[in-house]
């Protein structure tokens, strides 16, 4: 498949990687979505570096679909402000907003694709649901592992650095997420889930 910079025209899809801006958060568990978008930039030969809608954005054409790729710069808990503003401006329906996020309920290296669902305690997803007014957007969840014990502070856990031992597994999951995205753009959720959910 040939990847190239997008021509002018309407955006059909919005792909959002979630995270927190700034170097202090760069390699934390909560930034798995941002890290996945960085890999996507290399895969699709694009730059997600234009500041628009309180986010860094870049565009591409993937399998004939014009796509805007986004890294919100609002801090995780207010990600929906950027996503909602962009989706409204380009009239992109929730079903065409694909969100990549970290997930503490999955082990590092695991990937879970879903058509829709609740926030599941994830504040970034909660904000997007609020601003889109819908839970019906696809999400790609990247496992970062559960807290070591129930009393461990959740914020401390997700804002801590990804340990070296987990990096290869998580990079493989992120690569699988990148490979799954063309399936999702074609609406082939069953194909993507059967191949990449594990």
C-alpha positions as CSV (number, residue, x, y, z in Angstrom):
1,X,0.0,0.0,0.0
2,X,1.3,3.5,-0.9
3,X,1.3,6.1,1.9
4,X,1.6,9.7,1.0
5,X,0.8,13.2,2.1
6,X,-2.8,14.0,1.7
7,X,-4.3,16.2,-1.0
8,X,-6.8,18.9,-0.2
9,X,-10.3,17.8,0.6
10,X,-12.4,16.8,3.6
11,X,-11.0,14.7,6.4
12,X,-12.9,11.4,6.7
13,X,-11.2,10.1,9.9
14,X,-9.5,11.5,13.0
15,X,-6.9,9.3,14.7
16,X,-6.0,10.4,18.2
17,X,-3.1,9.3,20.4
18,X,-3.6,10.2,24.0
19,X,-0.9,11.5,26.4
20,X,0.4,14.5,28.2
21,X,2.6,17.1,26.5
22,X,6.1,17.9,27.8
23,X,9.4,16.0,28.1
24,X,8.7,14.9,31.7
25,X,5.8,12.7,30.6
26,X,7.4,11.5,27.3
27,X,8.1,7.9,28.3
28,X,5.4,7.3,30.9
29,X,2.7,4.7,30.8
30,X,0.0,7.3,30.2
31,X,1.8,8.4,27.0
32,X,1.4,5.1,25.2
33,X,-1.0,6.8,22.7
34,X,1.5,9.6,22.0
35,X,4.3,7.0,21.5
36,X,2.1,5.0,19.1
37,X,1.5,8.2,17.0
38,X,5.3,8.7,16.9
39,X,5.7,5.2,15.4
40,X,2.8,6.0,13.1
41,X,4.7,9.1,11.8
42,X,7.5,6.9,10.7
43,X,5.2,4.2,9.2
44,X,3.2,6.7,7.2
45,X,5.9,9.2,6.5
46,X,4.0,12.1,8.1
47,X,4.8,14.8,10.6
48,X,2.3,15.5,13.5
49,X,3.7,18.9,14.2
50,X,1.1,21.6,13.2
51,X,-0.6,23.3,16.2
52,X,-4.3,23.4,15.7
53,X,-7.4,22.7,17.9
54,X,-5.1,22.8,21.0
55,X,-3.3,19.8,19.5
56,X,-0.4,18.8,17.2
57,X,-1.8,17.4,14.0
58,X,-0.7,15.9,10.7
59,X,-2.4,14.5,7.7
60,X,-2.1,11.5,5.4
61,X,-4.1,9.5,2.9
62,X,-4.4,5.9,3.8
63,X,-5.9,3.4,1.4
64,X,-7.8,6.4,-0.2
65,X,-9.1,7.7,3.1
66,X,-8.0,11.2,4.1
67,X,-7.0,11.1,7.8
68,X,-6.0,13.7,10.4
69,X,-3.7,12.4,13.1
70,X,-3.7,14.2,16.4
71,X,-1.8,14.4,19.7
72,X,-3.9,16.7,22.1
73,X,-1.8,19.2,24.0
74,X,-4.4,19.9,26.6
75,X,-3.2,17.4,29.2
76,X,-4.8,14.0,29.3
77,X,-7.8,14.8,31.5
78,X,-9.0,17.5,29.0
79,X,-8.2,15.6,25.8
80,X,-11.9,15.9,24.7
81,X,-11.6,19.6,24.2
82,X,-9.2,19.2,21.3
83,X,-10.9,16.1,19.9
84,X,-14.4,17.6,20.1
85,X,-13.4,20.9,18.5
86,X,-11.7,19.2,15.6
87,X,-14.4,16.7,15.0
88,X,-17.0,19.4,15.0
89,X,-15.0,21.7,12.7
90,X,-14.5,18.9,10.1
91,X,-17.9,17.3,10.7
92,X,-16.2,13.9,11.6
93,X,-18.8,11.6,13.2
94,X,-17.8,9.7,16.4
95,X,-17.6,6.4,14.6
96,X,-14.7,7.9,12.5
97,X,-12.8,9.1,15.6
98,X,-10.2,6.4,16.4
99,X,-8.6,6.8,19.9
100,X,-5.3,5.1,20.9
101,X,-4.8,5.0,24.7
102,X,-3.1,3.2,27.5
103,X,-4.9,0.6,29.5
104,X,-3.9,-0.7,33.0
105,X,-6.3,-3.7,32.7
106,X,-4.1,-5.2,30.0
107,X,-0.6,-6.6,30.5
108,X,2.3,-4.8,28.7
109,X,2.4,-5.9,25.1
110,X,-1.3,-6.7,24.9
111,X,-3.6,-4.9,22.5
112,X,-7.4,-4.6,22.5
113,X,-9.5,-3.0,19.7
114,X,-13.1,-2.2,20.4
115,X,-15.8,-0.4,18.3
116,X,-17.1,1.5,21.3
117,X,-17.5,1.4,25.1
118,X,-17.3,3.3,28.4
119,X,-14.4,5.2,29.7
120,X,-13.4,2.4,32.0
121,X,-12.0,4.8,34.5
122,X,-9.7,6.5,31.9
123,X,-10.0,10.2,32.3
124,X,-8.8,11.0,28.7
125,X,-11.6,8.7,27.3
126,X,-14.1,10.2,29.7
127,X,-13.3,13.7,28.5
128,X,-13.7,12.6,24.8
129,X,-17.0,11.0,25.6
130,X,-18.2,14.2,27.2
131,X,-17.1,16.4,24.3
132,X,-18.3,14.1,21.5
133,X,-21.5,13.4,23.4
134,X,-21.1,9.7,22.5
135,X,-19.3,6.5,23.5
136,X,-19.6,5.2,20.0
137,X,-16.0,5.8,18.8
138,X,-13.5,3.1,18.1
139,X,-10.6,2.7,20.5
140,X,-7.2,0.9,20.4
141,X,-6.1,0.1,23.9
142,X,-2.4,-0.6,24.7
143,X,-1.6,-2.6,27.8
144,X,0.7,-0.9,30.3
145,X,0.1,-3.3,33.2
146,X,-1.9,-3.1,36.5
147,X,-0.8,-1.3,39.7
148,X,1.6,-3.5,41.7
149,X,-0.9,-3.5,44.6
150,X,-4.4,-2.0,45.3
151,X,-3.1,0.8,47.5
152,X,-0.7,2.1,44.9
153,X,-1.8,5.6,43.7
154,X,-3.2,5.3,40.2
155,X,-1.8,8.7,39.1
156,X,1.7,7.8,40.3
157,X,1.4,4.5,38.4
158,X,0.3,5.8,35.0
159,X,2.7,8.8,35.2
160,X,5.7,6.6,36.0
161,X,8.2,5.7,33.4
162,X,7.7,2.6,31.3
163,X,10.3,0.1,32.6
164,X,13.0,-1.1,30.2
165,X,11.8,-4.7,30.4
166,X,8.4,-3.7,29.0
167,X,9.6,-1.5,26.2
168,X,10.1,-4.3,23.6
169,X,6.6,-5.8,24.3
170,X,4.9,-2.4,24.2
171,X,6.7,-1.5,21.0
172,X,5.4,-4.7,19.4
173,X,1.9,-3.8,20.5
174,X,2.2,-0.3,19.1
175,X,3.4,-1.8,15.8
176,X,0.4,-4.0,15.8
177,X,-1.8,-1.0,16.5
178,X,-0.3,0.8,13.5
179,X,-0.9,-2.3,11.3
180,X,-4.5,-2.6,12.5
181,X,-5.5,1.0,11.6
182,X,-5.9,0.5,7.9
183,X,-8.4,-2.3,8.7
184,X,-10.4,0.1,10.9
185,X,-10.4,2.8,8.2
186,X,-12.0,0.2,5.9
187,X,-14.6,-0.7,8.6
188,X,-13.1,-4.2,9.0
189,X,-13.3,-4.4,12.8
190,X,-13.7,-8.2,12.8
191,X,-10.6,-8.6,10.8
192,X,-8.6,-6.3,13.0
193,X,-9.9,-7.8,16.2
194,X,-9.3,-11.4,15.1
195,X,-5.7,-10.6,13.9
196,X,-4.5,-8.2,16.6
197,X,-6.6,-8.6,19.8
198,X,-4.5,-10.8,22.1
